Structures are given as structure tokens and as C-alpha cells.
Amino acid sequence: MDQSRALKHKLRNLGHTFVLIGGMSLLLALCSELLFGDGVWYWVFLGVAFIIFTLPEVSSHWVLRLYQARPLLPNAAPQLAMVIQELAQRAGLERKPGLYWIPSHTVNAFAVGTRNDAAIAVTDGLLQLLSPREIAGVLAHEISHIVNNDMRLMGLADVISRLTHMMSAVGILLVLLLLPLMLKGIGSISILAMLLLVAAPTLSALLQLGLSRIREFDADLEASQITGDPEGLASALGKIEQHHRSFWKRIIFPGYRDPEPSLLRTHPDTGERIQRLLELRDKPQSTGDPLTQLHTRPVILPNRYRTVHRPPHRTILGVWR
């Protein structure tokens, strides 16, 4: 693996993360300044720092219950248990994440919890679609999120974004209430301040989406460093992207691309992710590490882990069906 290029990507991702979090905090500070007067911005930044260390964690068990996730014990999936153990050791985790199976044909995986109490959930669709080598890359990607505490970071970004929305709404409401007095010449508000209050929620949301994409890039990079196999994860991303395009779109519109602007996506463009991963390739190295044992044998789960029926429909989480 090209370590110099990996370091360059890592520093760039870290810089982007600080800029985006700083930008969101600055927007919140400016909105607070307009509402409460000079000197408030200092307390806003202190409040953000306080939130970083005190933000409560969402219980991983509660989230997993929502998706009807079942634990994949070592005797049910010994190969996956071996890979999780090896990846956790390489990533420096003191406690390996629990592995859970979701009875859904959707192709997806996610991590929840903290470094000391984390879990990774994979859908049945993902295990059926990907090869063992690709599954190892996806698991390394999720472990990277755990190592970097990305769940807490994105939780912080969500809190800042919600506070910005609230400040904006309060400011616009006050302006509307005071509008009759302003028309009589009593009090005023600058056009720039009004535009900031209107645009702040949208700008904050765009910065939050940008932060999510940067954290995905960083997780891809660290997953490649953990496994030493960027091509495995790149192949997995390509398969998942192809699967997510509907059958008829591939037949009728073979050149079809998602028209959603990149600024409005929570994940980076798959093609760009694959390109970055392939840039990290180095001379192939064949070693006897435990991951190679998974690469040569398919993942076969016991019969009790079969998606016979779809999970009951959920209003909020129906997408997982």
C-alpha cells in the first residue's frame, strides 16, 4: 500500500473535518450574536467544546432492536468472528465489536456504539452479494468509523445543525413580530443579517452533509490501512453501487446516473471513492495473515439465519425492507 499517498489523504481529510465543524460552529455563533448581542460567540464555541465531551451516546442495543438485528455468535459464523477479531486488533481496539445480522435483502452495513462498546450490523443481502474478501473490506470500513468515534462526531454535527435551525427560526419570528415597529421607524435590522438568518439552516445542513462525506473518505482510507487491501473495499463499493441501481434502469438507461447533486449526498460519489482507493495500491503482498483464510472460503451461515420473510414494515425504517 502506498503509505505516502495514504498520509496525504489522511491529512487532507482531517483538515476538511476541522474546517467543516468550524464552519458549522461559526454559523451558530453568528446567529447567536444577532439574537443576543456582542460577546456571545465566545460562549457558543465553549458550548460546542462542552458538547463534544458530554454528548450522550445512543444505546447500541436500542438501535439494533429497531432493525431486528440478531447476534452472529462465533459458532454461527466462525470465519466472520475471526476476521472481526483480527481487524479489531489491527485497529487497536481493546474490545472487539459485536457482530449482528439483519434479516433484510437490502445491501448495507453500519456501526453503532463507542470504542469500548460497539457493534457492527450487516444485512443478509450484503452477505449474499459480496465475496469474503469484499466483506472483510466493508467490516474494516465500519471498524474505522468506531476507531475514529465518527458516531459521536456526527452526533455533534447534528446538535449544532439543530441549534442553528432553532436560532434561525427564533430570529425570523422576532423580525416578523417587530415588523410593524420597524415600518414605523422604531428599530431596524440589516438586510445582511436577515439573509444570514434565512440562509443559515441550509448552509449548516450542507456543511453537515460535507462532513459526512469526508468521514466516509477517511473510513475508506483507514480500512485500506487495516486490511492492506484497498482493492477489496473498492470492489465491494462497486458491487453495492451496481446493486442499488434498479434492474430496469440498467436495462433501459445503461448510462443512467443519480441526478442528485453531490452537495446533497450523505456519501461521496462511489466512483470517486473507488478511484481514491485504487490510488493506494502498491505491489501485491502475499502473507499468511488470518484474513487470507476468509478470502478462500464462502461465508455460510446456519439455516436459522435465513431471510424467509421480510421483517414487519416500519413507518420510519421501511427503507430496510
Order of alpha helices (4+ residues) and beta strands (2+ residues): alpha-alpha-alpha-beta-alpha-beta-beta-beta-alpha-alpha-alpha-alpha-alpha-alpha-alpha-alpha
